[in-house]
Amino acid sequence: MRNLYLLLLLLPLQLLAQKFTPAEISAYQAQANRVQIIRDHWGIPHVYGKTDADAVFGLLYAQCEDDFKRVELNYIEKLGRLAEVNGEKDIFNDLQIRLLIDSTEAMADYQKAQPWLKKLLDAYAAGINYYLYKNPQVKPALLHRFKPWYALLWTDGSIGAINTADLTLGELKKFYTNDFTPTAYVPVIKDQQSGSNGFAFAPSITESGHAILYINPHTTFYFRPEVQVQSEEGLNAYGAVTWGQFFVYQGFNEHCGWMHTSNNVDIADMYAEKITKTDKGLFYEYDKKKYPVGIKKVDIRYKDGEALKTRSFTTYFTNNGPVMAIRDGKWISLKSKNRNTQSLVQSWVRTKSKNFADYQKAMDLKANASNNTVYADAEGNIAYWHGNFIPIRNPSYNWAGVVDGSTSATAWKGLHPVSETVHLYNPPNGWLQNCNSTPFTVADKNSPLKANYPSYMAPDGENFRGVAAVRLLSQPQKYTLEKVIATGYDTYMPAFDILIPALLKAYAQLPQSDPMLEELKAPIALLKNWDYRSGENSEATTLAMEWAPRLNMNIQKVYINPGERDQVENTKAFAASARPNDLLDPLKATLADLNKRFGKWQVAWGEVNRFQRLTGAINEKYDDNAPSLPVGFGSAMWGQLPSYRSSLFKTNKRYGNSGNSFVCVVEFGKRIRAKSVLAGGNSGDPHSKHFNDQALLYSKGQFKDVLFYKEDVVKNAERTYKPGE
C-alpha cells in the first residue's frame, strides 16, 4: 500500500486528473493530425479533414473552442439532467425529456449503426473529449466525457424540437404528483415571434441567371455559430450549426442550399386512455381487449445546495406512448417521434447532395419532424416542402384535439410519402417564400391548393410576415444578392396597415368634450403620418411597438388549429369590432409608460430598442447604463421580415434576445457568391475579439462576404492550426 502511495506521488498531476486512456489520447492526436482549422478574420472556423469523420472531429473541437458551455448544455438538456445543474426547478422538464427520449434506445441505435455513421458518431465524441483533454482549465458543469450515442438524442437540428402536441409541463407535474384536482384546461399559446424566413429565387428572375437562396432563421441569439466543414470525401458545407451537432443545419454546399422554417404540422397526437384497475394492476383498453399498463421507474437527480438528491417517479405507458396528463378524468398519452436516428442520417446526407435528385432522396427518408424546407441549387431548381415526417391518419378525426386511444381507428398508418405532402417545385412565378405561414401562399397564385390535403398536414394560417413577403416578392424585378438582402430587410409592418386606421377611426369618434381628444392629439397626428416602417429615428415606431402588445391577445395568435381564424383574419376582425376605448385606452397607457421610463413619450425607436451582448456570467442582467447599440428593426409579430424581438428586463430600454440570428444569402453558379451576418459574433468567450465584432453590422443589417473557397480563406486567415495546438 505504501509503495502504491509513493507511485501516485511520482505521477504527474495532469495524468492523475486525466479521464482518458493513453490509447484514447493517441487516437485523438492521430485524428487531430489529419485536420486543419483556419480561423478567418471574423473568427469563423473553416475545418478541413481528410475524411468526413476527421472533419467532424475538427468541427466539434472548434465548436468547443467557441462555446463549450452551450455545447454541453444542449446535451445536458437532451439527457434529461438539467436539474443536476439548475436544481429542483427543472425536475419536471427532465421528467418530460426522459419520457419522450429514451437513452437506452439511442445506445442501441449506436451499436447497430452503419459503419459510416458510427465513424461520424465516434469522431463527434472524440472531438469534444480531445478538447476537454487539451483544456483542463475548462470545468464542465456535468459532462466530463461525451459518448458517441449522445448525438442520437435529437430529432433534428433544433434543440427546441420536442413536440408534445399541446400537453403542458404543468399538466405533467400535476399528473405525476397525483394532483387530480379539477382545473380548467388552458390552451398553450406558442411563441409567436420566433420562427424563420426562407426565400428562393429561380434564374428567371435574377440578374445573373443563377438561383439565389435567402436563409433567415429567427432564433434566440447565439443559438448557432457560423462554420464551414470540408473533407476529401466530398463534404463541403457552409452555414449555421446547432451547438454540439456535427452537420450544417441551415446552409449550402457548392451545388445546393437548404433553409428551414418551423411549422404547425401535426406530428404528435394526444390519446384519451380507458384505464381500469384490478387486483392484478392497471390495464388499458385497445380494440375491446385489455393490456397491462407499462410501468417504468424514473429517477431524477437534482442539485440542492451542494448536495445531489434524487426524486423517483413511477411513470406509465400504453401502446400509444407515455402518459403525460389527465383531462376530464381520463389519462392522456402522447404519441410522437422525439428521437429518430434516421433524422440524423437525413440531416447529414443532405449536406452532401450534389443536385436536386440527391436532395429529393434525402427528403424521401421522411425523418425531418419539425421543419419546412426552402431549397435552391446550381442547376436553377427551387423547391419547397411543408414538413416531412407526417403520419397517415384517419382524416375524419380532429387531430388537433384529444382522440380516443382505445381503438385502432386512431392509430397511425405509417408515414405519408413526400409525393402526398404539401410541396412545390419550380413554380412559374420564379420565387418561393415561407415565413412560418401557410404553405398555400408560398408562391402566391401558383401555390398548392388547400383543398387537396388533409387538415392535419398544414393547419398553419397566414401571418403578417407572410403577407409582407408575398407583397414584396410579387413586385417584378431582377434580383441580385444585394436586392435580396434589401427585400429581406424591408421594415414595413403590414399589421399596422389594419390597426392604425382603426385607431384613427376610434379617435375621430370621440366627443368634443372628451379630454382624450386633446391628450392624444399629438400622438395620433404622428401615427397618422407614419408609413408603417420601423426606423432608428422614428418616434412613431416607438408608439406603435409599445401600443400594439397592449391590444387583444388574439391578434398575436399565429399558430392555429384547423378551423380557427389566423392572425390576419383575427386582426381584421378585431379592428372591425373594437370599441374606441379598446384602441385608445392602450395608447393612453403607452404614453404614461413612456413618460415614466423616459420623461417624455416622444422617444426615437433606436433609443428604446437596443442590442447588448451579455457575457453569460451568473446573475448578469441587461443594464441601461452599459454600452449598447441602437436597432431600428421591429418585431416579427407585426409582420416585419428582419425580426428583432426585444423586451424589458426590469429596464427602461428594450433589449433584443431573439429574432434574426444567422442570416445568409447565397447565389449559385460556376462560383458561389454569398454574404452573411451573425448576431454579436461567432465566439461565446467575452474575452475574444469575435465575441461582439459583428454587432454593429448586425444592428445595421449590413452583411460581410462569405469566404467559401480555401484560397480566399487563406488570404484572410487569422490563425491556422490543428486541434490541440
N, C-alpha and C positions, 0 to 999 in steps of 0.2 A: 504494500500500500504506500509505504514511504517512497519507494522507487517511482511509482506512478505519479506521486505528487511532485517529485523532482523533475520528472519528464515534462509534466504540464507547465512547470515554471520556465522550462527552457524553450517551449513552443512560442512562436511569435503571437502576440495578442491578436493580430489580424486573422491568423489561422484559427485561433480559439473562437473568434466571433463568426467564422466562416460557416455558412449553412449549405455550401455546395461542395461536392466531392471533387478531388483532383481530376477525375475523368470528365466530369461535367465542365469544369473550368477549361480544361484542354479543348474540349469540343466547342465551347463558346468562342475561345480565342481563334480556333481554326476557322470558324464561320465568320467571325469578325474580319479576318484577313481577306475574305472574299467579298467584302463590302466596302464601298466608298460613299461617304456622305459629303456633299458640298452644300454649305450654307451660303445662300446669296445675300445681297446687301440688305434684304428685308428679313433675314434670319430664317427664310423658308428652307426646309431640308429637301434636297434633291438626292434621293437614295438610289445607288446603283449596285446591283448584286449580280453575281454570275448566274445564279438560278433564282427562280421565283422565291424559294424558301430563304435564300440569302437576302433578297430584297425585303422580305417580310421581317426578318431578323433586324436588319438595319432600320426599317421604318419604326418598329416598336422601340428600339433603342432611342431613336431621335425623338419620338413622342414623349418618352420618359424624361429626356433632357429638357423638353419644353414645359411639361406639366405632369410630373409623376402623380401628384395628388389627384388630379382629375382621372387619370388612367385607373388608379387604384379605387377611387370612389365609385366609378361606374361598375366595377366588378363586386365591390362590397355590397352594392345595392342588388345586383342581379343574383348574388349568392344568398340574399335574404339575411344579411348580417349587419345592417345599418345600426341596429340597437346596441351592438357591441361597441360602437364608436360614439353614437349620439345619445345613448341612454334610453330610458323607458318610453319616451315619446314615439319611438319608431318600432315598437314591438309589433303593432298590427300591420304596419307597412311590410315588415319582414314576414309576418304570417301570410299575408296575401301573396307575396312573391313565392314563398315555399309551397303554397297550394297550387300555384299556376306554373311554376318552373321546377322540374324535378332534376336535381343534380345527378342522381344515380342514372337517369336516362342519358344525360349529357356524357357521363363517364362511359356508358355502354356504347354510345354512338362514336366516341373517340376510338374505342378499341376495335370497332368494325369499320372504321372509315377507310376509304380507298387510299392506297399508298400516297398518291399526290397530295391529298387533303391532309393526311396525317403528317406529312413533311411540313406543310404550312403551319399546322397547329403546333408542332414541336418548335418550329422556328419562332412563332409568335411568343411562346412562353420563354424560350431561350433568350430572346432579345431583351425582354423585361428583366429576367433573372440576371443576365450579364450586367445590365445597368445597375442593379442593386449590388452586385458583387463589386463592381468598379467604383461605386459611390457609397461607401459605408457611412458617410455622414448623413445620407438620406434615411430618415426614420419612417418606415411605413406605419400607417395608422393601424393596420391589421394584417395585411397580406405580405408576409416576408418571403414567400415563394409562390410564383404563379405556375399553374398547372395547365397543360395543353387543352384540357376539356373546358376550361373557363370560357374560351371563345365560342363555345357551343351553347351558351346560356341565353343568347339573344335570338330574337326572331329576325329582325333586320338591323339596319344601321342606326336606328334611333333608340337611344336609351329609354325614351318615354313610350315605347311602342306596346306596352302592356295594354291589353284590351279586356275590359271586364263588363262589356255592354254598358248598362247604367247602374250596375251594382256598386255601392259606395263602400269606402273604408269604414264609415260609421256603422253601416249595416253589418259588415263583417265583425266588427268589435262587439256589437250588441248580441249577435248570434253566439259567438264563442266566449262570451261572458255570461251566457244564459239570461240575458236581459230581454225577456219576451213581452215587456210592457208594450201595449199597442201605441204606435205613433203614426202620424200621417206620413205617407211617403212623399218626399220632396224630390222631384226630378233633378238630375245633375245638369247644371249649366256648364258646358265645356268652355275652356279658354277660347275666347272669341278673337283674340288679337294675334295669336301666333299662327303659324302655317307657312305658306311659301307662295312665290310666283314663279311660273315657268313659261317661257315663250320660245317658239321655234319658228324660223323664217326659211322658206324654201328659196332656191336660187332665182326663181322667177320674180321675186320682189327685193332682191339685194343688188347693190351696185356692182359687186364683184362677180355675181353669178354663182356664188357659193352659199351653202346653208349656214345659218347662224343660230346659236343656242344661247338663251339668256337664263342663267342659273341664279335664283334669288330666294334661298331659304330664309324663313323668319323663325329664328330660334332664340333661346336665351343666349346672351353674348358669351363668347369664348367657349362655345359648345363644341366647335370643331376647328382644328387648325388646318392650315393650307400646306399641302405636301405634293411632292412628285415621287413616284416609285417606279423603278425600271429594272429589267433583268435581261439577260441574254436569251431567255426562253419566250420572248415575245410580249412581256409586260411593259407597258409604258403609260401609266395613268397619272393624271394631274387633277387635283381638286381638293375637296374637303373630306377629312376622315374623322369619324367619331372617335374620341379619345379611347384608346385601348383596342380598337378594331384594326384589322390588317388589310382592309380593302378601301379604295376610294369610294365614298358613299355617293357624292354628287360631283361629277366632273367629266373628264373627257380623255380619250387617247387620240392618236393621230388619225383614227378612222371615224370615230363617232363620239357623241356625248349624251349624257343622261342627267335629267333633273327630276327630283321627286317632290311632289306636293302631297300633303295629307288629305284624307277624305273621311266621309261618314259611311262608307260601305259597311254593311252588316256582316261582320266576320266572327261574332261571338254572340251566343244566344243564352237566354235565361229560361230555365225549366222549373215548373212547379211540380214537386215530387209528392207522391202519395206514400206516406210513411206509416208503418204500423209497428207497434212494439209488442213483443211476446216474451214469454219466459226464456226464449232462445235468443233474444236480442232484437235488433232493429232490422226491418225489411222495407224495401221499396217495391212498388208495383210497376211491371212493364209488360204490356200486352196481356194483362189479366193473370200474370204469374208473379210470384213474389221471390225476390232475391235479397240476400243479406247485404246490408249497407256496408260498404268498405270503411274500415276504421284504421286510422294512422295516427300515431303519437308524434307530435312535432314539438321539439324543444327549442325555444327561442332564448338565446342568451342576451343579456343586456347589461350595460355598464351602469353601476350605481356607486357614484363616487370613484374610489379606487378599486372597488370590488367588482367582480363579474358574477352576476346572478342568473338564474335560469327560471323561465316560466314555461310550464308544459301545457300543451293543448291536445285534446282528443278531437281529431278532425274527421270529417265524414265525406264519403264519396259515393256516387251512384254511377251507372253506366254513362251518364251524361257528363259527369265531371265533379269537381269539388262542390260541396255545399257552402254557399257564400253569404246567405241571408235568410231571413224569414219575413214573409209578407202575407198578410191576411191569414195568419196561422199556418201557412204552408212553407216547407223548406224549399229554398230556391238554389238550384245548382247551376253551374256555368259550364257551357261547352265552348272551348276556344282552342287556339293553337298558338300559345305564347312562347313556345320554344320549338324551333324547327331547324334541324341540321341542313335540310335541303335549302333553306333560306340563305345560309352562309355559302353554300355551293353556288347558288344563283348569283349572289352578290359578288362573288369572285369571278365567275366565268364571264359575266357581262363586262367586266373591266378589260377583258382581253378580246372582246368582239372586234372583228375586222370589217364587218359590214352589216347591213340590215338583217340579212338571213341569220347571221350569228346571234344578233341581239334577240331576234324572234325565238330562236332556240332557247335562249336564257329565259325569256318570258314564259315559254311553254313548260318550264319547271313549276309554275303556279305556286311559288313559295313566298312572294312578297306580300305580307299580310297587313301592311299599314300605309301603302303609298300608291299614288298615281305616278305615272312616268311621262315626261315630255322628252322627246328624242329628236336628234338631228345627226346627219352623217355627211361624210366627204363625197358620197355619191349623189347627194342632193335630196335624200329622203328626209321627211319629217313625220313624226308619229306621236300618238297619244294613247295611253292605256289608263282606264279608270279602275284602279285596283288590279289585283292579280290572283290572290288567294281568295276565292269566293265559293263557299259551299253551296251545293244544289239543295234547294228546299221546296216544300210544297207552297206555292205562291198564295194559296187561299188563307194562310195564317198571317197574323200580324207579327212579324218577326222583330218589330221594334219593341214589343212588349214581352210579357211572360207567356210562354206556351206550355201546353200540357206535356209533362215529362214522362207520363206513364204509357205512352203509345208510340209505336214505331212510325206512325204517320208524321211525327215531328222530327224524325231522325234525319241527319244529313245523308245525302245520297251521292257522296263523292264531291268532286270539285268541278266547277264549270271550266270547260276548255276555253282558251283565250278567244277563240272564234265566237263564243257566245257572250263574252263580256263586252262592256262598252269600250270601244276603241275607234280610232280614226287614223287612216294612213293617207298622206299626201293630198289634203283637200285642195280643190281648185283655187281657193282664195289665196293660198300660199302661206298662211300663218296658222298657228295653234297657240292657245293660251289656257292655263288653268291657275286659278288663284284660290284654291280650296273651295271652289264654287261648283255649280252644277256642270256636268260634262256636256249638257245639252245646249251650251253656248260656247263650247270650246273652239269652234270655228265659225261662229255667228250662224248664218243661214245654211252653212254646209255641215252643221253639227249632227251627231247621231240623234235619232228621234226617241224621245222618252217612252212612247207607247210600245216600242219594240223590246222593252226589257222589264223584268220583274222589279217591283219597287225596292226590294232589299238590296238590289245591285247598285243603285245610285240614288239614295234618298236625299243627297245633298241639294240644297236650294241655291238660289243666286245670292251673292253678297255684293257689296259696293265696289270691292276691288275687281270683281268680275265685270261689273258694269263699266268701270273705268278702263279696263283692259280692252274690252270689245270696242268701246268708243274710240280709243286711240288707234288700235290696230286696223280698224275699218277705214281709216283715212289713208288713201293711196299715197305711197312714197316708196322710193328705193332705199333700202336700209344699208347702213354701214355699222361697224362696231359702235361708233360714236353716236349714231342716231338711235341705235337700240338702247344704249345707256340712257340717253335723253328721254326715251319713251319709258323705260323702267323707272326713271326718277321724276316723272311728271308728278307735280304736287297737288293736282286737282282732287278734290274730295266730293264725289257726287252725292253723298248723303245730305250735304248742306244745300244742294240744289232743291231738296224737298223740305228740309227743316227750316231754313232761313225764310223762305216765302211764307211758311205757316206762321213763323214768329212775327213777321211784319204784318200779316193779316190780323193776328191777335192784338198787336199794338194798336192798329188802326181802329179796332172795335172798342177801345177804351173810351168811357165817357169823359167829357171835358173836365169834370170835377175830380177825376181820379188822380191822386198825387203821383202815381207811377208814370203818368203821361210826361211830366217834366223830368222825373228821376231817370227815366230810361231813354230820354230823347237823344242824348249824345251817343250812347252805345248802339241804339237802333240805327241811327244815321250811319255809324261806322260799318255796321254789318250789312246795311242796305247797299253800300257801295263796294262791298267785298266781292272778289271774283272766285271765292271758294278754293283758293290755293294757299297753302301754308307758306310762310316765309320767315326768315330770321328776324326781320324788322317789322313784321306785321302785328299790330295790336289786335286786329280783327281775328286773327288766328287764335290768339290767346283767349279772347272772349268765347269763341266758338268751341274750342277744345276743352275749356273749363265748364262750359254750359251744357254741352250735349250729353255727357255722362250723367247729368242730374235728371235727365228725362226718363220716360218709361223704359224699363229694362228690356221690354220686348223688342225694341229696335236694335238691341245689341245681340240678338239671338241669330247666330249664323248657321250653326249645325242643327239640322231639324230631322224629325221623323216623317215617314210618309203621311201625306195628307195635311201637314202643318204648313202655315204660311212662312215663306222665307224672309230674310232680313229686309229685302227691298219691299216686299209686299207689306210686312209689318210696319215699316216706316211710313209708307204711303197711307196706310190705314190710320196710324196714329196721327199723322199730320192732318188728315181729313176730319177726324173726330175729336181732336183735343180741344178742350175748353181754353179760353185765353189764359187763364191762370196756370194751366198745365205747362204752358210755354214761358209765360212772363215771370212767374214766381221763381223758377230756377235761374233765370237771368238775373233777377234781383239778388238772389243768394250768391251768384257768381261774383257780382260787383262787390258785395260785402266781404266775401272771402279774399278777393284780390286786394281790396283796401287794407284788410287786416294783415296780409302777408307782405305787401309791398308799399303800403302807404298811399296807393293810388290804384285805380283799375286800368289805367292806360299804360299797359306794360307790353313791350315787344316780346314776341314769342321766343326769340333767342335768349332773352334774359331769363325767361321762365324755364325753358326746355334745354337741358344740359347733358353733356357727356362727361362722365368722370369714372375713370377705371380704378376700382379698389384693388388692394394688394392681396386680399383674401385672408388677412390677419383676423384672429378671433376677436369678435365684438367690434370690428371696424364698421363704420357707418358712413353713408353719404354725408358730406359736410358742405354747407353753403359757403363757408369761408375758405375752403380748399380750392385749388385750381381746377377749373372745368372749362369745357368748350361749349359755345352756343350751337344748337342744332335747329335748323329750320324745318325739318321734316315732321310729319304728324302721324297719327295713329291709323293703322290698317282698318280699325273699326269703322271709320267713316269713308273708307274707300281709297285711302292713299296707298299707292303702289310701293314707294320706298318707305316701308313701315318702320316707325320708330316709336316703340312703346315706352312711355315714361310715366313715372308715378311719384307721389310724395312719400318720403320716408321720414316722417316727422321733421320735414324740412319745409322751407318756403318755396324753394325751387323744385322742379321735377327732374328726375334723373332716369335716363334710359337704362333698361336692363334686358331688353329683348327686341326683336324685330330684325331688320337687315343685319346679317352677321357676316358670312362669307358670300360675297356677290361676285359673279364672274360672267363674262360674255366671251364666246369663242366663235371664230369663223373658220370653217373647214375649207380645204383646198389642197393644192400641192404642198403648201406650207401652212402650218397652224398659226393663226394670229389670235391672241387672247389678251384680255385685261381683267384685273380683279381688284378687290379691296376687302379688307378684313377689319372687323370691329377691334379697335385698340392695336393689337399686334399679335404676332404668332407665338410669343413666349408668355408663359404664365409666371415667370420669375420677375418680380418688380425691380430687381437689380439689373435686368437685361435691358439694353437699349431697344430691344424689339418687343418690350412689354407694351409700349404705347406709341411706337413710331408711325403707325398708320392712323392714329386718332384724328389728326387734322384732315387727312384725306377723307376718312370715313365721315366726319362731321359735315364735310362739304359735298359729299357724293362724287369725289374725284377718284379715278382709278389709276393703278400702276400697270406697267406692262408685265405680262406673264413671261417668264423665261422657261420655255419648253424644251428647246434644243440644247444639248450639252455644251456646244461651243459658246452659246450665249451665257449659259450658267457659269462656265469657267471664266469668261470675261468679267463677270460681275460677282465673282466668288469673294466671300469674306473669310471663309475658313474651309479647308479641305482636310478630311481626316477619316480614320477608320473607327468604328465603335470601340470605345475603351481608351482611345488616345486623348 
